[in-house]
Amino acid sequence: MSNAKILETKKTIVAGIKEKFDKAQTVVLVDYRGLTVAEDTELRNQLRQAGVEYVVLKNTMIHLATKELPFADQLAAHLEGPTAVAFGYEDMIAPAKILSDFSKKAKKMTIKCGVNGGAYLDEAGVQALASLPSREVLIAKIMGSMMSSVSKFVYLLEALRKKQAGEE
């Protein structure tokens, strides 16, 4: 393969990674060194079920794709050793939560850093994001709060109606 063709291929790969960073709500970088094939397969299945794209990328390609981001230097500091990247497009908490839980179970995997909503997250930031309740839980809590208020309002209206009608 000629050098021009190799360069063109690398440019395409870098453009694809840049697009994924732009499109994703959350990105988490991990060092997967030491995971067994079974653990890696289990992790990939969990991430796939949550709609998270998980890929192993070359550090140089990640660096080239993210060099125009405002936090490129912070990100570049973590681009050593093997790097796998989880791109969360729909649920912003899923990549952090799954990888955080898995890293506690499989002690060999470590979280390097992340990006959420265009902001850089260090490992502690990714862990904090992972500790947030999922989107479904948050929606259920909000709905529960709303229903509680509506129920109280209906009870109050019924009490007023009974009082006006002379009932107890």
Backbone hydrogen bonds in HBPLUS format (Angstrom, degrees):
<---DONOR---> <-ACCEPTOR-->    atom                        ^
c    i                          cat <-CA-CA->   ^        H-A-AA   ^      H-
h    n   atom  resd res      DA  || num        DHA   H-A  angle D-A-AA Bond
n    s   type  num  typ     dist DA aas  dist angle  dist       angle   num
A0006-ILE N   A0002-SER O   2.99 MM   4  6.32 158.1  2.04 152.8 159.2     1
A0007-LEU N   A0003-ASN O   2.88 MM   4  6.04 163.0  1.91 150.5 155.0     2
A0008-GLU N   A0004-ALA O   2.97 MM   4  6.12 155.9  2.03 142.6 149.3     3
A0009-THR N   A0005-LYS O   2.95 MM   4  6.18 154.4  2.01 146.0 152.8     4
A0010-LYS N   A0006-ILE O   2.94 MM   4  6.21 159.3  1.98 151.7 157.1     5
A0011-LYS N   A0007-LEU O   2.93 MM   4  6.17 154.5  2.00 148.1 155.2     6
A0012-THR N   A0008-GLU O   3.05 MM   4  6.30 151.6  2.13 144.4 151.6     7
A0013-ILE N   A0009-THR O   3.00 MM   4  6.32 155.5  2.06 148.3 155.0     8
A0014-VAL N   A0010-LYS O   2.91 MM   4  6.13 166.2  1.92 154.7 157.9     9
A0015-ALA N   A0011-LYS O   2.94 MM   4  6.09 158.8  1.99 145.4 151.4    10
A0016-GLY N   A0012-THR O   2.97 MM   4  6.19 150.6  2.06 143.7 151.7    11
A0017-ILE N   A0013-ILE O   2.97 MM   4  6.30 155.7  2.03 151.8 158.1    12
A0018-LYS N   A0014-VAL O   2.92 MM   4  6.13 163.2  1.94 152.4 157.3    13
A0019-GLU N   A0015-ALA O   2.98 MM   4  6.14 154.8  2.04 143.5 150.2    14
A0020-LYS N   A0016-GLY O   3.06 MM   4  6.32 152.7  2.14 143.4 150.3    15
A0021-PHE N   A0017-ILE O   2.98 MM   4  6.32 157.3  2.03 153.6 159.2    16
A0022-ASP N   A0018-LYS O   2.97 MM   4  6.23 155.0  2.04 148.2 155.1    17
A0023-LYS N   A0019-GLU O   2.89 MM   4  6.04 152.0  1.97 148.4 156.1    18
A0024-ALA N   A0020-LYS O   2.94 MM   4  5.88 151.2  2.02 149.6 155.7    19
A0025-GLN N   A0088-GLY O   2.83 MM  63  5.82 141.7  1.97 149.4 158.6    20
A0117-GLY N   A0025-GLN O   2.97 MM  92  5.50 168.1  1.98 163.0 167.0    21
A0026-THR N   A0088-GLY O   3.20 MM  62  5.01 163.3  2.23 139.8 144.1    22
A0088-GLY N   A0026-THR O   2.74 MM  62  5.01 176.5  1.74 165.2 163.9    23
A0027-VAL N   A0115-VAL O   2.77 MM  88  4.97 155.9  1.83 148.2 153.6    24
A0115-VAL N   A0027-VAL O   2.71 MM  88  4.97 147.6  1.81 145.4 151.7    25
A0028-VAL N   A0086-ALA O   2.97 MM  58  5.17 154.7  2.04 141.6 149.8    26
A0086-ALA N   A0028-VAL O   2.86 MM  58  5.17 163.4  1.89 150.6 156.2    27
A0029-LEU N   A0113-CYS O   2.87 MM  84  5.44 169.6  1.88 151.2 154.8    28
A0112-LYS N   A0029-LEU O   2.78 MM  83  5.40 160.3  1.82 144.1 148.4    29
A0030-VAL N   A0084-ALA O   2.91 MM  54  5.35 163.4  1.94 156.5 161.2    30
A0084-ALA N   A0030-VAL O   2.96 MM  54  5.35 163.7  1.99 150.9 156.2    31
A0031-ASP N   A0110-THR O   2.78 MM  79  5.24 164.1  1.80 158.4 164.0    32
A0110-THR N   A0031-ASP O   3.04 MM  79  5.24 160.0  2.08 145.3 150.7    33
A0035-LEU N   A0032-TYR O   3.18 MM   3  5.99 160.3  2.22 148.5 147.9    34
A0040-ASP N   A0036-THR O   2.91 MM   4  6.12 165.0  1.93 155.0 159.2    35
A0041-THR N   A0037-VAL O   2.89 MM   4  6.04 157.3  1.94 148.0 154.4    36
A0042-GLU N   A0038-ALA O   2.96 MM   4  6.15 158.5  2.00 145.8 151.7    37
A0043-LEU N   A0039-GLU O   2.88 MM   4  6.10 162.8  1.91 152.4 157.1    38
A0044-ARG N   A0040-ASP O   2.90 MM   4  6.08 166.5  1.92 150.6 154.4    39
A0045-ASN N   A0041-THR O   2.99 MM   4  6.17 154.8  2.05 146.7 153.4    40
A0046-GLN N   A0042-GLU O   3.03 MM   4  6.32 159.9  2.07 151.2 156.0    41
A0047-LEU N   A0043-LEU O   2.97 MM   4  6.23 165.8  1.99 157.7 161.4    42
A0048-ARG N   A0044-ARG O   2.86 MM   4  5.98 159.4  1.91 147.7 154.0    43
A0049-GLN N   A0045-ASN O   2.96 MM   4  6.13 161.4  2.00 150.4 154.8    44
A0050-ALA N   A0046-GLN O   3.23 MM   4  6.45 137.8  2.42 138.0 148.5    45
A0050-ALA N   A0047-LEU O   3.13 MM   3  5.14 129.0  2.40  95.4 108.9    46
A0052-VAL N   A0047-LEU O   2.85 MM   5  5.01 164.7  1.87 152.9 148.1    47
A0051-GLY N   A0048-ARG O   2.98 MM   3  5.07 160.5  2.02 107.2 112.5    48
A0053-GLU N   A0087-PHE O   2.97 MM  34  5.04 155.3  2.04 152.5 148.0    49
A0087-PHE N   A0053-GLU O   2.68 MM  34  5.04 163.9  1.70 155.0 160.0    50
A0055-VAL N   A0085-VAL O   2.92 MM  30  5.42 161.0  1.96 151.7 155.3    51
A0085-VAL N   A0055-VAL O   2.71 MM  30  5.42 168.2  1.72 163.0 164.6    52
A0057-LEU N   A0083-THR O   3.16 MM  26  6.17 155.0  2.22 155.2 162.2    53
A0061-MET N   A0058-LYS O   3.09 MM   3  5.34 120.5  2.47 101.6 115.8    54
A0062-ILE N   A0058-LYS O   3.07 MM   4  6.47 157.9  2.12 153.7 160.2    55
A0063-HIS N   A0059-ASN O   2.86 MM   4  6.07 164.7  1.88 152.9 157.5    56
A0064-LEU N   A0060-THR O   2.93 MM   4  6.12 162.7  1.96 148.0 152.2    57
A0065-ALA N   A0061-MET O   2.96 MM   4  6.10 154.2  2.03 144.9 152.1    58
A0066-THR N   A0062-ILE O   2.95 MM   4  6.09 140.2  2.12 149.3 159.5    59
A0069-LEU N   A0066-THR O   3.02 MM   3  5.44 163.5  2.04 117.5 122.9    60
A0072-ALA N   A0069-LEU O   3.18 MM   3  5.19 152.9  2.25 120.4 116.5    61
A0075-LEU N   A0071-PHE O   3.06 MM   4  6.33 161.5  2.09 157.4 163.1    62
A0076-ALA N   A0072-ALA O   2.80 MM   4  5.92 156.0  1.85 147.2 154.5    63
A0077-ALA N   A0073-ASP O   3.20 MM   4  6.38 139.7  2.37 140.8 149.0    64
A0078-HIS N   A0075-LEU O   3.00 MM   3  5.61 156.4  2.06 116.2 123.2    65
A0079-LEU N   A0076-ALA O   3.11 MM   3  5.16 165.1  2.13 108.3 112.8    66
A0097-LYS N   A0093-ILE O   2.90 MM   4  5.97 168.4  1.92 165.7 169.3    67
A0098-ILE N   A0094-ALA O   2.94 MM   4  5.91 175.4  1.94 158.9 160.5    68
A0099-LEU N   A0095-PRO O   3.06 MM   4  6.02 165.6  2.08 145.7 150.3    69
A0100-SER N   A0096-ALA O   2.85 MM   4  5.78 151.5  1.93 141.8 150.6    70
A0101-ASP N   A0097-LYS O   2.93 MM   4  6.02 170.7  1.94 152.0 154.8    71
A0102-PHE N   A0098-ILE O   2.90 MM   4  5.99 157.5  1.95 145.7 153.0    72
A0103-SER N   A0099-LEU O   2.87 MM   4  5.92 150.6  1.96 140.8 148.4    73
A0104-LYS N   A0100-SER O   3.20 MM   4  6.46 139.4  2.37 142.5 152.3    74
A0105-LYS N   A0101-ASP O   3.22 MM   4  6.53 145.7  2.35 140.7 149.7    75
A0105-LYS N   A0102-PHE O   3.11 MM   3  5.02 119.7  2.49  92.2 107.2    76
A0106-ALA N   A0102-PHE O   2.69 MM   4  5.86 178.2  1.69 164.2 164.8    77
A0109-MET N   A0106-ALA O   3.13 MM   3  6.13 159.1  2.17 136.8 139.0    78
A0114-GLY N   A0121-LEU O   2.82 MM   7  4.85 150.8  1.90 149.5 147.5    79
A0121-LEU N   A0114-GLY O   2.75 MM   7  4.85 157.0  1.80 143.9 137.3    80
A0116-ASN N   A0119-ALA O   2.87 MM   3  5.29 160.1  1.91 151.3 155.4    81
A0119-ALA N   A0116-ASN O   2.99 MM   3  5.29 157.9  2.04 111.7 118.9    82
A0125-GLY N   A0122-ASP O   3.01 MM   3  5.10 118.1  2.41  98.9 114.7    83
A0126-VAL N   A0122-ASP O   2.99 MM   4  6.35 152.5  2.07 156.2 164.1    84
A0127-GLN N   A0123-GLU O   2.95 MM   4  6.25 157.3  2.00 149.9 156.3    85
A0128-ALA N   A0124-ALA O   2.86 MM   4  6.10 153.0  1.93 144.8 152.4    86
A0129-LEU N   A0125-GLY O   2.95 MM   4  6.17 156.5  2.00 144.0 150.2    87
A0130-ALA N   A0126-VAL O   2.90 MM   4  6.14 151.5  1.98 144.7 153.0    88
A0131-SER N   A0127-GLN O   3.06 MM   4  6.33 131.1  2.31 139.2 151.4    89
A0131-SER N   A0128-ALA O   3.14 MM   3  5.18 133.7  2.37  94.9 107.4    90
A0132-LEU N   A0129-LEU O   3.20 MM   3  5.54 157.5  2.25 107.5 114.3    91
A0138-LEU N   A0134-SER O   2.97 MM   4  6.29 162.4  2.00 157.1 162.2    92
A0139-ILE N   A0135-ARG O   2.91 MM   4  6.16 160.9  1.94 151.6 156.9    93
A0140-ALA N   A0136-GLU O   2.93 MM   4  6.14 158.7  1.98 145.6 151.7    94
A0141-LYS N   A0137-VAL O   2.92 MM   4  6.18 154.4  1.99 149.3 156.0    95
A0142-ILE N   A0138-LEU O   2.97 MM   4  6.22 161.9  2.00 151.5 156.2    96
A0143-MET N   A0139-ILE O   2.85 MM   4  6.07 165.0  1.87 154.4 158.8    97
A0144-GLY N   A0140-ALA O   2.85 MM   4  5.97 154.5  1.92 143.4 151.1    98
A0145-SER N   A0141-LYS O   2.92 MM   4  6.16 154.1  1.99 146.7 153.4    99
A0146-MET N   A0142-ILE O   2.90 MM   4  6.17 160.1  1.94 151.2 156.9   100
A0147-MET N   A0143-MET O   2.83 MM   4  6.00 162.5  1.86 152.7 157.5   101
A0148-SER N   A0144-GLY O   2.94 MM   4  6.05 151.3  2.03 142.5 150.3   102
A0149-SER N   A0145-SER O   3.14 MM   4  6.38 160.6  2.17 147.9 152.0   103
A0150-VAL N   A0146-MET O   2.97 MM   4  6.23 160.6  2.01 150.4 156.1   104
A0151-SER N   A0147-MET O   2.80 MM   4  5.94 159.5  1.85 148.6 154.5   105
A0152-LYS N   A0148-SER O   3.01 MM   4  6.23 159.7  2.06 148.6 153.5   106
A0153-PHE N   A0149-SER O   2.99 MM   4  6.19 155.1  2.06 145.6 152.7   107
A0154-VAL N   A0150-VAL O   2.90 MM   4  6.17 160.1  1.94 154.0 158.7   108
A0155-TYR N   A0151-SER O   2.92 MM   4  6.12 159.5  1.97 149.3 155.2   109
A0156-LEU N   A0152-LYS O   2.93 MM   4  6.13 156.4  1.99 146.5 152.8   110
A0157-LEU N   A0153-PHE O   2.95 MM   4  6.25 159.0  1.99 149.8 155.3   111
A0158-GLU N   A0154-VAL O   2.94 MM   4  6.15 158.3  1.98 150.1 156.0   112
A0159-ALA N   A0155-TYR O   2.92 MM   4  6.16 152.5  1.99 146.2 154.0   113
A0160-LEU N   A0156-LEU O   2.94 MM   4  6.21 156.5  1.99 149.8 156.1   114
A0161-ARG N   A0157-LEU O   2.91 MM   4  6.14 154.3  1.97 146.5 153.8   115
A0162-LYS N   A0158-GLU O   2.97 MM   4  6.19 161.2  2.01 148.8 153.2   116
A0163-LYS N   A0159-ALA O   2.98 MM   4  6.16 155.4  2.04 145.8 152.7   117
A0164-GLN N   A0160-LEU O   3.01 MM   4  6.19 157.5  2.06 148.3 153.7   118
A0165-ALA N   A0161-ARG O   2.99 MM   4  6.17 145.2  2.11 143.2 153.3   119
A0167-GLU N   A0162-LYS O   2.77 MM   5  4.93 149.4  1.86 156.4 152.6   120
A0166-GLY N   A0163-LYS O   3.19 MM   3  5.07 152.0  2.28  94.7 103.1   121
